[in-house]
Structures are given as structure tokens and as C-alpha cells.
Amino acid sequence: MDALAPPPLPPRMPMAPPRGGQDDAAQLRLLSVLHYVMAGFTALFSLFPVIYLVLGIAVLSGAMPVDSSTASSPGEVQLMGWVFTGLGAVFFVGMLAMAGLVGYAGRCLAREQRHTLCMVAAGVCCMFMPLGTILGVFTLVTLTRTSVRERFAHGATLPPSTP
């Protein structure tokens, strides 16, 4: 034997067969349920901006006494009321829209339809830390697999509905 010869390579281990079929279907069903839960949490947390909306309306209507002697102009109190009302309404409607998107993505995941919409909704989920980030990353990992993309490309495999 030559002293400079490289050591022999270890034997190759067989690779696991690619997952697909029932595993993908089960994972998509689980992700669908988790998207519904995330949509519910998002809708629940969308009620927090309603506090600002109510405060702004109270300031504008005069129901909330505000000391206007510290304001440099009388319009500052009205401006504060409009800012609170506007931002509260925008955040409330925006969070409800996100909840609707995530819920609809859950439905699309269950039906194996609209792959791009599900990817976008997974990205939106990543904004809601920490649970939404975990759900979004797992959804993105699942949706980028070739076998899952093929399932979405071939359409839904729903059982026939009975009236």
C-alpha cells in the first residue's frame, strides 16, 4: 500500500424516499387549521386599535374633557382627535383585512388552490410574532416543496359534495 493514498470513502447511505402523497395532504390540512386559528387571533387583536378610535371620537365629540389651556392653538385638540380616530380606524380595518386574508388562505390550503395567495398570506403571517412567524415559515417551507407545488398545479382533490 502506498502511504500517500487517501483513505477509502465510507459506504453511501441510501437516501430517504421523497415525501409526498398522504404526508403532504396531512400537512396542508394541519396548516389550514392553524391558519384559521391565526386568523381568529388576528381578528381578536384587531380590537385593540378600537380603543384609539373611541378615544378620538370622544375628543371630537367633547365627551372627553381635554384641558385646552396647555394647547398652543384651539385646533390642536381637534387635530389630536382626528389623528386618534384616523389611525385607530386604519389599523382596525387593516388588521381585519389581514385576518380575512389569512383565513381565506387557510381555506385555499385545504382545497389545494391558489398557491401564490397562500405564499403571500404566509409572508403576512410572519409579521405577527412569534406564533405567526413560526406558522409563516413552516407554511413557506411546505409550499416550496416540489410535491406540494404539483398538488396545487393539478387542482384540488375534494370529495364530491352531497346536497
Sequence and secondary structure as in RCSB ss.txt:
>XXXX:A:sequence
MDALAPPPLPPRMPMAPPRGGQDDAAQLRLLSVLHYVMAGFTALFSLFPVIYLVLGIAVLSGAMPVDSSTASSPG
EVQLMGWVFTGLGAVFFVGMLAMAGLVGYAGRCLAREQRHTLCMVAAGVCCMFMPLGTILGVFTLVTLTRTSVRE
RFAHGATLPPSTP
>XXXX:A:secstr
  TTS               THHHHHHHHHHHHHHHHHHHHHHHHTTTHHHHHHHHHHHHHT S   TTSSSSTH
HHHHHHHHHHHHHHHHHHHHHHHHHHHHHHHHHHHHT  HHHHHHHHHHHTTSTTHHHHHHHHHHHHHTSHHHHH
HHHT         
